[in-house]
Amino acid sequence: MFNYGNNIPIINIKEWMAMTLKCKRKVFLLFTLVIITLLLTVSGAYFVSRLSNPPEARYFAVFQSNKNLFKPRVTADTVVNWEKIYACKDIEVLRNELASKDMIGLNSDELAAQYPPDAWKITFHGSNLLTMSEQSEELCSIHKDYRHLGIFQDRLAVYEGPLGYNEKIVRVESINILNLPEEMQIKLRQAMEYEKQAAPIAEKLRHEFEFKTEDALDAALENIDEHSLP
């Protein structure tokens, strides 16, 4: 770059310009790296802040709060219908009365804290009428004496209650359903999935496999036994 002949430095312009340009590039790259690092730091902090407290959560909380304002609440004039829904879907009305003091001012969510949803169904009909339905796993006084036919481990079985309630087996007969006519096998399988059947089929199944008395049940079993293969 420099020629020191005669002690007079001679500058090579091209080399000097190249070195200057190289230095400028280094400074520019360093400056760019600092800016990128700063931007990444700020962006990361903002992203973490959004994750820890996203605006959607705040909006949802406000929405829920406003939504609760429009839910009906129990007042001193609210009439409460207390009822029991049995496993057979029958409903027994227990009593109708004005809301008690501990219920006044509560909405459905707040009532659910006292009356858990797995045991109760809470239904507001405006603010002046409330139905509290207790969910029972028992059959009503009428249907507990009903019997219906079904299947248990490929054998004909007698179940407690009406069709659609397969919770309790009264007894298992010695008749293997594979020894019954194919049409009856199909009907018995349909009876085990009674609630999935269309109304006309369900009505026929009730007529054929649901019984109100033991005498009617015994007569049906005797008839089925006659049609079974040895």
C-alpha positions in Angstrom: 0.0 0.0 0.0 2.8 2.4 0.9 6.1 2.9 -0.9 8.8 4.2 1.5 11.4 4.9 -1.1 13.1 8.2 -0.4 11.1 8.2 2.9 8.1 9.6 1.0 4.9 7.4 1.5 3.1 6.8 -1.7 -0.6 5.8 -1.2 -2.2 3.2 -3.4 -5.7 4.7 -3.8 -7.3 1.4 -4.8 -6.0 -0.4 -1.8 -7.0 2.4 0.5 -10.6 2.5 -0.9 -10.9 -1.3 -0.5 -9.8 -1.1 3.1 -12.2 1.7 3.8 -15.1 -0.2 2.2 -14.2 -3.3 4.2 -14.2 -1.3 7.5 -17.5 0.2 6.6 -19.0 -3.2 5.9 -17.8 -4.5 9.3 -19.3 -1.5 11.1 -22.6 -2.0 9.2 -22.7 -5.7 10.0 -22.0 -5.0 13.6 -24.7 -2.3 13.8 -27.2 -4.6 12.0 -26.4 -7.4 14.5 -27.1 -5.1 17.4 -30.4 -3.9 16.0 -31.5 -7.5 15.3 -30.6 -8.6 18.8 -32.5 -5.7 20.3 -35.6 -6.4 18.2 -35.5 -10.1 19.1 -35.2 -9.2 22.8 -38.2 -6.8 22.7 -40.2 -9.3 20.6 -39.5 -12.1 23.0 -40.5 -10.1 26.0 -43.8 -9.0 24.2 -44.5 -12.6 23.2 -44.0 -13.9 26.7 -46.3 -11.2 28.0 -49.0 -12.2 25.6 -48.8 -15.8 26.6 -49.0 -15.1 30.3 -51.9 -12.7 30.0 -53.4 -12.8 26.5 -56.0 -10.1 25.6 -58.3 -12.9 24.5 -58.5 -14.1 28.1 -59.3 -10.6 29.3 -62.0 -10.2 26.7 -63.4 -13.6 27.5 -63.5 -12.8 31.2 -65.3 -9.5 30.5 -67.7 -11.3 28.1 -68.5 -14.0 30.8 -69.0 -11.3 33.4 -71.5 -9.4 31.1 -73.1 -12.7 30.1 -73.8 -13.5 33.8 -75.6 -10.2 34.2 -78.3 -11.3 31.8 -78.9 -14.7 33.4 -82.1 -14.9 35.3 -81.8 -14.9 39.1 -84.0 -16.2 41.8 -86.1 -13.5 43.4 -88.5 -13.4 46.4 -91.4 -13.9 44.0 -89.8 -16.9 42.2 -91.9 -20.1 42.4 -89.8 -23.3 42.6 -91.1 -26.6 41.2 -89.4 -29.5 42.9 -89.6 -32.7 40.9 -87.9 -36.1 40.6 -87.0 -37.7 37.2 -86.8 -41.4 37.5 -84.6 -43.8 35.4 -87.6 -44.7 33.4 -88.0 -41.0 32.4 -91.2 -40.6 34.4 -91.5 -37.4 36.4 -93.0 -37.0 39.9 -93.9 -33.5 41.0 -92.9 -33.2 44.7 -94.0 -29.7 45.6 -94.3 -26.1 44.5 -93.2 -23.3 46.7 -91.7 -19.8 46.9 -87.9 -19.7 46.8 -86.2 -20.1 50.1 -84.0 -17.2 51.4 -80.7 -19.1 50.6 -81.7 -19.3 46.9 -82.7 -15.7 46.4 -80.2 -13.8 44.2 -78.6 -16.9 42.7 -78.4 -17.7 39.0 -78.2 -21.2 37.5 -74.4 -21.4 37.8 -74.5 -20.4 41.4 -77.3 -22.8 42.2 -75.3 -25.6 40.6 -72.6 -25.1 43.3 -75.3 -26.2 45.8 -77.1 -28.7 43.6 -74.5 -30.6 41.5 -75.4 -31.1 37.8 -74.8 -34.9 38.1 -77.7 -35.1 40.4 -79.8 -32.1 39.5 -81.2 -30.4 36.4 -81.8 -26.6 36.9 -84.2 -24.9 34.6 -85.3 -21.2 34.7 -88.5 -20.2 33.0 -87.8 -16.5 33.3 -87.1 -15.1 36.7 -90.5 -16.0 38.2 -90.4 -19.8 37.7 -87.7 -22.3 38.4 -87.7 -26.1 38.1 -85.4 -28.1 40.2 -85.3 -31.7 38.9 -83.6 -34.4 40.9 -82.1 -37.2 38.7 -82.9 -40.6 40.2 -81.3 -43.9 39.3 -84.4 -45.8 40.5 -87.5 -46.7 38.6 -90.9 -45.1 39.5 -93.4 -47.0 41.6 -95.2 -48.2 38.5 -92.4 -49.2 36.2 -90.4 -51.1 38.9 -92.9 -53.9 38.6 -92.5 -54.1 34.8 -90.4 -56.8 33.1 -88.9 -57.0 29.7 -87.0 -59.6 27.7 -83.5 -59.2 26.4 -80.1 -60.9 26.0 -77.3 -61.8 28.4 -74.3 -63.7 27.1 -76.3 -65.2 24.2 -79.1 -66.4 26.5 -82.6 -65.1 26.9 -82.8 -62.9 30.0 -85.6 -61.2 32.0 -84.8 -57.6 32.9 -86.4 -55.3 35.5 -88.4 -52.3 34.3 -89.6 -51.3 30.9 -87.7 -51.6 27.6 -84.7 -49.3 27.5 -83.7 -49.9 31.1 -81.2 -52.7 31.1 -79.6 -52.1 34.5 -80.9 -55.1 36.5 -81.3 -58.7 35.4 -84.0 -60.6 37.2 -83.1 -64.0 35.9 -81.4 -65.7 32.9 -83.3 -68.4 31.1 -81.8 -71.6 29.7 -82.8 -70.7 26.2 -79.9 -69.9 23.9 -81.0 -67.1 21.5 -79.1 -68.8 18.6 -81.7 -71.6 18.9 -84.5 -69.1 18.2 -85.9 -68.1 14.8 -83.7 -65.5 13.1 -86.4 -62.9 13.1 -86.8 -63.2 16.9 -83.0 -62.9 17.4 -83.1 -59.6 15.5 -85.9 -58.3 17.6 -84.2 -59.2 20.8 -81.1 -57.5 19.8 -83.1 -54.4 18.9 -84.8 -54.6 22.3 -81.3 -54.3 23.9 -80.8 -51.1 22.0 -84.4 -49.9 22.4 -83.7 -46.2 22.5 -82.1 -46.3 19.1 -85.1 -47.7 17.4 -87.6 -45.7 15.3 -91.1 -45.2 16.9 -92.9 -47.9 14.9 -90.3 -50.5 15.7 -90.2 -49.4 19.3 -94.0 -49.8 19.6 -93.8 -53.4 18.2 -91.0 -54.3 20.6 -93.0 -53.0 23.6 -96.0 -55.1 22.5 -93.9 -58.2 22.2 -91.2 -58.0 24.9 -92.5 -55.7 27.6 -94.8 -57.0 30.4 -96.8 -55.4 33.2 -97.5 -58.6 35.1 -95.6 -61.9 35.8 -98.5 -63.9 34.2 -98.0 -62.1 30.9 -94.2 -62.6 31.1 -94.6 -66.4 31.8 -97.0 -66.8 28.9 -94.5 -65.1 26.5 -91.6 -67.3 27.8 -93.7 -70.4 27.3 -94.5 -69.3 23.7 -90.8 -68.6 23.0 -89.7 -71.9 24.4 -92.0 -73.7 22.0 -90.3 -71.9 19.1 -86.8 -72.7 20.2 -84.7 -75.5 18.8 -83.9 -78.4 21.0 
